[in-house]
Amino acid sequence: MNRTLRWYAVSAVVLLADQITKVAAAEGLEFGRPVTVVADYLYFTLAHNPGAAFSILADAGGWQRWFFVTLGAVVAAAISFWILRMPREWVWQPLALALVLGGALGNVVDRLIYGYVIDFVQVYLPFLPWRLFNPWPAFNVADAAISVGAVMLVVDVFRGGEVPERREDRP
């Protein structure tokens, strides 16, 4: 498989997993009613988020749907171009970007089809000394992929990033 295509395949797997789990959640869960997965820590709770992360702009009146669809499409196009321009031997950065791309597309698909993003994973962290974001806002596979990819990019910055080999270093 072409080295660039494998990153798009990763994005496609994230998109597919995201959509399958969202359909399963929408069909198998009752809106707003938690189902215990791990008592006191993890629940499946169906939620609809017309806003962005942490429900930002959720009550904006509807214009935010098209704003976030447009933003997601622009980000997806930029990431796709970025992946195309990366050296073939790189792994960490294109994998991180592929996760973000798949997640961004998953949430764009939701906004186009439903007008909101389907969230269903609810995490509680009762051992934390503060109650800010406890419970954590509901999320989905797309959100998790975006978060993991973003953390990978931050880690990459701190470790110095992937640098293409110099010609004289190649055998």
C-alpha positions as CSV (number, residue, x, y, z in Angstrom):
1,M,0.0,0.0,0.0
2,N,1.2,3.5,-0.8
3,R,2.7,5.0,2.3
4,T,0.4,8.1,2.0
5,L,-2.7,6.0,1.4
6,R,-2.2,4.1,4.7
7,W,-2.8,7.4,6.6
8,Y,-6.0,7.9,4.8
9,A,-6.9,4.3,5.6
10,V,-6.4,5.1,9.3
11,S,-8.7,8.1,8.9
12,A,-11.3,5.9,7.2
13,V,-11.1,3.3,10.0
14,V,-11.6,6.0,12.6
15,L,-14.6,7.5,10.6
16,L,-16.2,4.1,10.2
17,A,-15.7,3.1,13.8
18,D,-17.1,6.5,14.9
19,Q,-20.2,6.2,12.7
20,I,-20.9,2.5,13.7
21,T,-20.6,3.3,17.4
22,K,-22.8,6.4,17.0
23,V,-25.6,4.4,15.2
24,A,-25.3,1.7,17.9
25,A,-25.6,4.4,20.6
26,A,-28.5,6.1,19.0
27,E,-30.4,2.8,18.5
28,G,-29.5,1.2,21.8
29,L,-29.5,4.0,24.3
30,E,-32.3,6.2,25.7
31,F,-31.5,9.9,25.4
32,G,-30.1,11.2,28.6
33,R,-30.4,7.9,30.5
34,P,-27.0,6.6,31.7
35,V,-26.1,2.9,31.3
36,T,-23.4,1.7,33.7
37,V,-20.3,0.3,32.1
38,V,-18.0,0.7,35.2
39,A,-19.8,1.9,38.2
40,D,-18.9,5.4,39.4
41,Y,-16.5,5.9,36.5
42,L,-17.8,5.1,33.0
43,Y,-21.3,5.3,31.6
44,F,-22.9,5.3,28.1
45,T,-25.3,8.3,28.0
46,L,-26.8,9.4,24.7
47,A,-26.4,13.1,24.1
48,H,-26.8,15.4,21.2
49,N,-24.3,18.3,20.9
50,P,-25.2,21.0,18.4
51,G,-22.1,23.0,19.5
52,A,-18.4,22.3,19.6
53,A,-16.2,20.8,22.3
54,F,-17.7,21.3,25.8
55,S,-21.0,22.4,24.0
56,I,-19.5,25.7,23.0
57,L,-22.1,27.6,21.0
58,A,-24.7,24.9,21.6
59,D,-27.4,27.5,22.0
60,A,-26.4,29.8,19.2
61,G,-29.6,29.3,17.2
62,G,-28.6,27.0,14.4
63,W,-26.0,29.0,12.4
64,Q,-23.3,27.1,14.3
65,R,-24.1,23.9,12.4
66,W,-22.9,25.3,9.1
67,F,-20.1,27.1,10.7
68,F,-18.8,23.8,12.2
69,V,-19.4,21.9,9.0
70,T,-17.4,24.5,7.0
71,L,-14.7,24.6,9.7
72,G,-14.4,20.8,9.8
73,A,-14.2,20.6,6.0
74,V,-11.5,23.2,5.8
75,V,-9.5,21.6,8.6
76,A,-10.0,18.2,6.9
77,A,-8.7,19.6,3.6
78,A,-5.7,21.2,5.2
79,I,-4.8,18.0,7.1
80,S,-5.2,16.0,4.0
81,F,-2.8,18.3,2.1
82,W,-0.4,18.3,5.1
83,I,-0.3,14.5,5.1
84,L,0.4,14.5,1.4
85,R,3.4,16.8,1.9
86,M,5.1,14.8,4.7
87,P,8.2,12.7,4.0
88,R,7.3,9.1,3.4
89,E,9.5,7.8,6.2
90,W,7.6,9.8,8.9
91,V,5.2,7.8,11.1
92,W,4.3,9.8,14.2
93,Q,3.0,13.0,12.7
94,P,1.0,11.5,9.9
95,L,-0.5,9.0,12.3
96,A,-1.5,11.8,14.6
97,L,-3.0,13.8,11.7
98,A,-4.8,10.8,10.4
99,L,-6.5,10.4,13.8
100,V,-7.5,14.1,13.8
101,L,-8.7,13.8,10.2
102,G,-10.9,10.8,10.8
103,G,-12.4,12.3,13.9
104,A,-13.1,15.7,12.2
105,L,-14.8,13.9,9.3
106,G,-16.9,11.8,11.7
107,N,-18.3,14.9,13.5
108,V,-18.8,16.7,10.1
109,V,-20.9,13.7,8.9
110,D,-23.0,13.9,12.1
111,R,-23.6,17.7,11.6
112,L,-24.6,17.1,8.0
113,I,-27.0,14.3,8.7
114,Y,-28.5,15.1,12.1
115,G,-27.6,18.8,12.7
116,Y,-25.7,17.8,15.9
117,V,-23.0,15.5,17.0
118,I,-24.0,12.2,18.7
119,D,-22.1,11.8,22.0
120,F,-22.4,8.8,24.3
121,V,-19.3,8.2,26.4
122,Q,-19.6,9.7,29.9
123,V,-16.6,9.6,32.3
124,Y,-16.6,10.4,36.0
125,L,-13.4,11.0,37.9
126,P,-14.5,10.9,41.5
127,F,-11.0,10.8,42.8
128,L,-10.2,14.3,41.6
129,P,-10.2,17.0,44.3
130,W,-12.2,19.4,42.1
131,R,-15.5,19.2,40.4
132,L,-14.7,21.1,37.2
133,F,-15.7,18.9,34.3
134,N,-16.8,16.1,36.6
135,P,-18.5,14.4,35.0
136,W,-16.5,15.0,31.9
137,P,-18.7,16.2,29.0
138,A,-20.0,13.3,26.9
139,F,-17.9,12.4,23.9
140,N,-17.5,9.9,21.1
141,V,-15.0,7.9,19.1
142,A,-14.3,10.9,16.8
143,D,-13.6,13.2,19.8
144,A,-11.3,10.6,21.3
145,A,-9.4,10.2,18.0
146,I,-9.0,14.0,17.7
147,S,-7.8,14.2,21.3
148,V,-5.3,11.4,21.0
149,G,-4.0,12.9,17.7
150,A,-3.7,16.4,19.2
151,V,-1.8,15.0,22.2
152,M,0.5,13.1,19.8
153,L,1.3,16.3,18.0
154,V,2.1,18.1,21.2
155,V,4.3,15.3,22.3
156,D,6.0,15.5,18.9
157,V,6.8,19.2,19.5
158,F,8.4,18.4,22.8
159,R,10.5,15.6,21.5
160,G,11.8,17.7,18.7
161,G,9.6,16.4,15.9
162,E,10.3,14.1,13.0
163,V,13.0,15.5,10.8
164,P,13.6,14.2,7.3
165,E,16.9,12.4,6.8
166,R,19.7,14.3,5.1
167,R,20.8,12.9,1.8
168,E,24.3,12.0,3.1
169,D,22.8,10.0,5.9
170,R,21.0,7.6,3.5
171,P,22.7,4.4,2.5
